[in-house]
Amino acid sequence: MAILVLKLRPMLSPSRSCSSLLLPALTFTTKSLSTSSSSSLHYSQWSGLQSWRENPLNKNRLWGPNGPEPLPPSPCSPLELCEGPLALASSLAEMGSLVLSTSDPLTKSKLSHLAYSRWRTEHLPLGESQAPDRPARPANPLLVSPKEIPAPKNSGLPLNAYMLHNLAHVELNAIDLAWDTVVRFSTYSEILGEGFFDDFAHVADDESRHFAWCSQRLHELGFNYGDMPAHNLLWRECSKSSNNVAARLVAIPLVQVCLGADVEEGVAFCAEVALVDLLFQGHLLR
């Protein structure tokens, strides 16, 4: 039987030189179904990736009676950029750092969208900036260990609000995770390529929209994000990959997130877009 060998390329780390071998070559062996010929692994790019990248700015920040819709016109400029630090930022990395340093969740969500909007429309440079050790967080929710997260019946929230609160917590962490990746590894733009950072900024914009939807519906139900405890498992693990690009990409988006390791949510984060549509369009949380 053919033995398939896959070796992961060593990746760079901001704490070491580009020539350092940060990860040993990892070898995986699998048995082929065919004994008559050798096999190789082929990976196909997601068919919708290019379409997603080329999509126009999504301004549907409000969930209306018939689904997502834009917010009412703002008295500020078309990008809602009033006076403020974000309006003065001159690069994507600098704007990302400002988002990470914002503690209020709704403000973080709005700034995330504004940052990506400026990046897409003003053709700003990527630039470089310093990521904080951890993103700013509000006083609530109280962060506890996963085992201390209350069951729905003990949370003080009805089941629909309980589910929305957990989903909102995932979305908020995802905003910070995406921007942290942009800012923390911005010094390696020549190696990673601008598309790497553009994709993560785009993800941050998507996540900020999802958080806005969840927060809106929580408010309609009479609750707010922060009304029950949450855990910090995802960000705790994220911090372990702060000095290694390969570890960040493997351990967080490809493993913890997609395998549902953020156990409080109990829903694989990979399907979050479809889940949000289902929850709202299907009125499961109404």
C-alpha positions as CSV (number, residue, x, y, z in Angstrom):
1,M,0.0,0.0,0.0
2,A,1.2,3.5,-0.8
3,I,2.4,5.6,2.0
4,L,1.4,9.3,1.8
5,V,3.8,11.6,3.4
6,L,2.9,15.2,4.1
7,K,5.5,17.6,5.4
8,L,4.5,21.0,6.8
9,R,6.8,23.8,5.8
10,P,8.6,25.6,8.6
11,M,7.0,29.0,9.1
12,L,8.3,32.3,10.5
13,S,7.9,33.8,13.9
14,P,8.2,37.4,14.9
15,S,10.5,36.4,17.7
16,R,13.0,34.6,15.6
17,S,14.9,35.2,12.3
18,C,13.3,34.2,9.0
19,S,15.8,31.4,8.5
20,S,15.0,29.7,11.8
21,L,13.2,26.4,11.7
22,L,10.4,27.0,14.1
23,L,8.5,23.8,13.6
24,P,10.0,20.4,13.0
25,A,8.8,18.8,9.8
26,L,5.6,16.9,10.7
27,T,5.1,13.6,8.9
28,F,1.7,12.0,8.5
29,T,1.2,8.5,7.0
30,T,-2.1,7.1,5.8
31,K,-3.0,4.0,4.0
32,S,-4.1,4.3,0.4
33,L,-7.2,2.5,-0.8
34,S,-5.4,1.4,-3.9
35,T,-2.5,-1.1,-3.8
36,S,-1.7,-0.8,-7.5
37,S,-0.6,2.8,-7.7
38,S,1.0,5.5,-5.6
39,S,-1.2,8.3,-4.3
40,S,-0.8,12.0,-3.5
41,L,-2.9,14.4,-1.6
42,H,-4.5,17.3,-3.5
43,Y,-6.2,20.3,-1.9
44,S,-8.7,22.4,-3.8
45,Q,-9.2,26.0,-2.9
46,W,-12.7,26.9,-1.7
47,S,-14.7,27.6,-4.8
48,G,-16.3,30.7,-3.3
49,L,-13.1,32.3,-2.0
50,Q,-12.4,34.6,-4.9
51,S,-16.1,35.7,-5.0
52,W,-15.9,36.4,-1.3
53,R,-12.8,38.5,-1.7
54,E,-14.3,40.5,-4.5
55,N,-17.6,41.2,-2.8
56,P,-18.5,44.8,-2.2
57,L,-18.5,46.2,1.3
58,N,-21.3,44.6,3.3
59,K,-23.2,47.4,5.1
60,N,-26.0,45.3,6.3
61,R,-25.4,45.9,10.0
62,L,-29.0,45.8,11.1
63,W,-31.3,42.8,11.2
64,G,-34.7,44.0,9.9
65,P,-38.1,42.3,9.5
66,N,-37.0,40.8,6.2
67,G,-33.4,40.1,7.0
68,P,-30.1,42.0,7.0
69,E,-30.3,45.7,6.0
70,P,-28.1,48.8,6.2
71,L,-28.2,51.2,9.1
72,P,-30.1,54.5,8.7
73,P,-27.9,57.3,7.2
74,S,-25.4,58.7,9.6
75,P,-24.8,62.5,10.2
76,C,-21.1,61.7,9.7
77,S,-19.4,61.1,6.4
78,P,-20.5,58.1,4.2
79,L,-18.1,55.9,6.2
80,E,-19.5,57.3,9.5
81,L,-16.0,58.6,10.3
82,C,-16.4,61.4,12.8
83,E,-13.6,62.9,14.7
84,G,-11.6,60.2,16.4
85,P,-8.4,58.2,16.5
86,L,-9.6,55.8,13.8
87,A,-10.2,58.6,11.4
88,L,-6.6,59.8,11.9
89,A,-5.0,56.3,11.6
90,S,-2.9,56.0,8.4
91,S,-2.6,52.2,8.0
92,L,-4.5,49.0,8.4
93,A,-2.2,47.7,11.2
94,E,-2.7,51.0,13.1
95,M,-6.5,50.8,12.8
96,G,-6.4,47.1,13.9
97,S,-4.5,48.1,17.0
98,L,-7.1,50.7,17.8
99,V,-9.9,48.1,17.5
100,L,-8.0,45.7,19.8
101,S,-7.6,48.5,22.4
102,T,-11.3,49.2,22.4
103,S,-13.1,47.6,25.4
104,D,-16.8,48.4,24.6
105,P,-18.1,45.5,22.4
106,L,-20.5,47.5,20.3
107,T,-17.9,50.2,19.7
108,K,-15.3,47.5,18.8
109,S,-17.8,46.1,16.3
110,K,-18.4,49.4,14.7
111,L,-14.7,50.4,14.6
112,S,-13.9,47.0,13.0
113,H,-16.3,47.8,10.2
114,L,-15.0,51.3,9.8
115,A,-11.4,50.1,9.7
116,Y,-12.1,47.6,7.0
117,S,-14.2,50.2,5.1
118,R,-11.3,52.6,5.1
119,W,-8.9,49.9,4.0
120,R,-11.1,49.0,1.0
121,T,-12.0,52.5,-0.1
122,E,-9.0,54.6,0.7
123,H,-6.2,52.2,-0.4
124,L,-4.3,52.7,2.8
125,P,-0.9,50.9,3.3
126,L,-0.7,47.9,5.5
127,G,1.9,49.5,7.7
128,E,3.1,48.1,11.0
129,S,1.9,48.4,14.6
130,Q,2.2,46.8,18.0
131,A,-0.5,44.4,19.1
132,P,-1.5,44.6,22.8
133,D,-0.8,41.5,24.9
134,R,-4.5,40.9,25.1
135,P,-7.5,42.7,23.6
136,A,-9.4,45.2,25.8
137,R,-12.5,43.8,27.4
138,P,-15.5,45.2,29.3
139,A,-16.0,44.5,32.9
140,N,-18.8,42.1,31.9
141,P,-19.1,39.3,31.1
142,L,-17.2,37.8,33.9
143,L,-14.6,35.4,32.5
144,V,-14.5,32.0,34.2
145,S,-13.3,28.5,33.4
146,P,-15.5,26.5,31.0
147,K,-16.6,24.3,33.8
148,E,-18.0,27.3,35.6
149,I,-20.3,28.4,32.8
150,P,-23.8,28.0,34.1
151,A,-26.3,25.6,32.4
152,P,-29.1,27.4,30.6
153,K,-31.6,26.8,33.5
154,N,-29.1,28.4,36.0
155,S,-28.0,31.3,33.8
156,G,-30.8,33.7,34.4
157,L,-31.5,33.9,30.7
158,P,-34.1,32.2,28.6
159,L,-32.8,29.6,26.2
160,N,-32.9,31.8,23.1
161,A,-31.0,34.6,24.9
162,Y,-28.6,32.1,26.3
163,M,-27.7,30.8,22.8
164,L,-27.4,34.3,21.4
165,H,-25.1,35.3,24.3
166,N,-22.8,32.4,23.6
167,L,-22.8,33.1,19.9
168,A,-22.1,36.8,20.5
169,H,-19.1,35.8,22.7
170,V,-17.7,33.7,19.8
171,E,-18.1,36.6,17.4
172,L,-16.4,39.1,19.7
173,N,-13.4,36.8,20.2
174,A,-13.3,36.3,16.4
175,I,-13.1,40.1,15.8
176,D,-10.1,40.3,18.1
177,L,-8.5,37.2,16.8
178,A,-8.6,38.4,13.2
179,W,-7.3,41.9,14.0
180,D,-4.6,40.5,16.3
181,T,-3.3,38.3,13.4
182,V,-3.2,41.4,11.1
183,V,-1.4,43.6,13.6
184,R,0.9,41.0,15.3
185,F,2.3,39.7,12.0
186,S,2.3,43.0,10.1
187,T,6.1,43.2,10.2
188,Y,6.2,40.1,7.9
189,S,4.0,41.5,5.1
190,E,6.7,41.0,2.5
191,I,6.8,37.3,3.2
192,L,3.1,36.7,3.9
193,G,1.8,39.0,1.2
194,E,-0.9,41.7,1.4
195,G,-3.6,39.2,0.5
196,F,-3.0,37.4,3.8
197,F,-3.8,40.6,5.8
198,D,-6.7,41.6,3.5
199,D,-8.4,38.3,4.1
200,F,-8.1,38.6,7.9
201,A,-9.4,42.2,7.9
202,H,-12.3,41.0,5.8
203,V,-13.0,38.2,8.3
204,A,-12.9,40.8,11.1
205,D,-15.5,42.8,9.2
206,D,-17.8,39.8,8.8
207,E,-17.5,38.9,12.5
208,S,-18.3,42.4,13.6
209,R,-21.5,42.3,11.5
210,H,-22.5,39.0,13.1
211,F,-21.8,40.4,16.6
212,A,-24.0,43.4,15.8
213,W,-26.8,41.1,14.8
214,C,-26.5,39.0,18.0
215,S,-26.3,42.1,20.2
216,Q,-29.3,43.7,18.5
217,R,-31.5,40.6,19.1
218,L,-30.3,40.2,22.7
219,H,-31.4,43.8,23.3
220,E,-34.8,43.1,21.7
221,L,-35.2,40.2,24.1
222,G,-34.4,42.5,27.1
223,F,-30.8,41.4,27.6
224,N,-27.3,42.5,26.8
225,Y,-23.9,40.9,26.1
226,G,-22.3,40.5,29.5
227,D,-25.5,39.4,31.3
228,M,-24.0,36.0,32.0
229,P,-20.4,34.6,32.5
230,A,-18.3,33.5,29.6
231,H,-14.9,31.8,29.3
232,N,-11.6,32.9,27.8
233,L,-10.5,29.6,26.4
234,L,-10.2,30.6,22.8
235,W,-8.1,33.7,23.5
236,R,-6.0,31.9,26.1
237,E,-5.0,29.4,23.4
238,C,-4.6,32.2,20.9
239,S,-2.0,33.9,23.1
240,K,0.1,30.7,22.9
241,S,0.6,31.3,19.2
242,S,1.5,34.9,19.4
243,N,5.0,34.3,18.2
244,N,4.4,31.8,15.5
245,V,2.3,32.3,12.3
246,A,2.1,28.6,11.6
247,A,0.9,27.8,15.1
248,R,-1.7,30.6,14.9
249,L,-3.2,29.3,11.7
250,V,-3.2,25.6,12.7
251,A,-4.1,25.8,16.3
252,I,-6.9,28.4,16.1
253,P,-8.8,28.6,12.8
254,L,-8.1,25.1,11.7
255,V,-8.4,23.2,15.0
256,Q,-10.0,24.9,17.9
257,V,-12.5,26.9,15.9
258,C,-13.5,24.3,13.4
259,L,-13.7,21.4,15.8
260,G,-15.8,23.4,18.2
261,A,-13.1,23.5,20.9
262,D,-14.7,26.7,22.2
263,V,-16.9,24.3,24.1
264,E,-19.2,26.8,25.6
265,E,-20.8,27.4,22.3
266,G,-21.3,23.8,21.4
267,V,-21.6,24.8,17.7
268,A,-18.7,24.4,15.2
269,F,-17.6,27.9,14.5
270,C,-16.9,27.0,10.8
271,A,-20.7,27.1,10.1
272,E,-21.3,30.4,11.9
273,V,-22.5,32.3,8.9
274,A,-25.1,29.7,8.1
275,L,-26.0,29.4,11.7
276,V,-26.7,33.1,12.1
277,D,-28.9,33.0,9.0
278,L,-30.7,30.0,10.4
279,L,-31.2,31.5,13.8
280,F,-32.6,34.8,12.5
281,Q,-34.3,33.9,9.2
282,G,-35.8,30.8,10.8
283,H,-36.9,32.8,13.8
284,L,-35.5,30.2,16.1
285,L,-34.5,32.8,18.6
286,R,-37.6,34.9,18.3
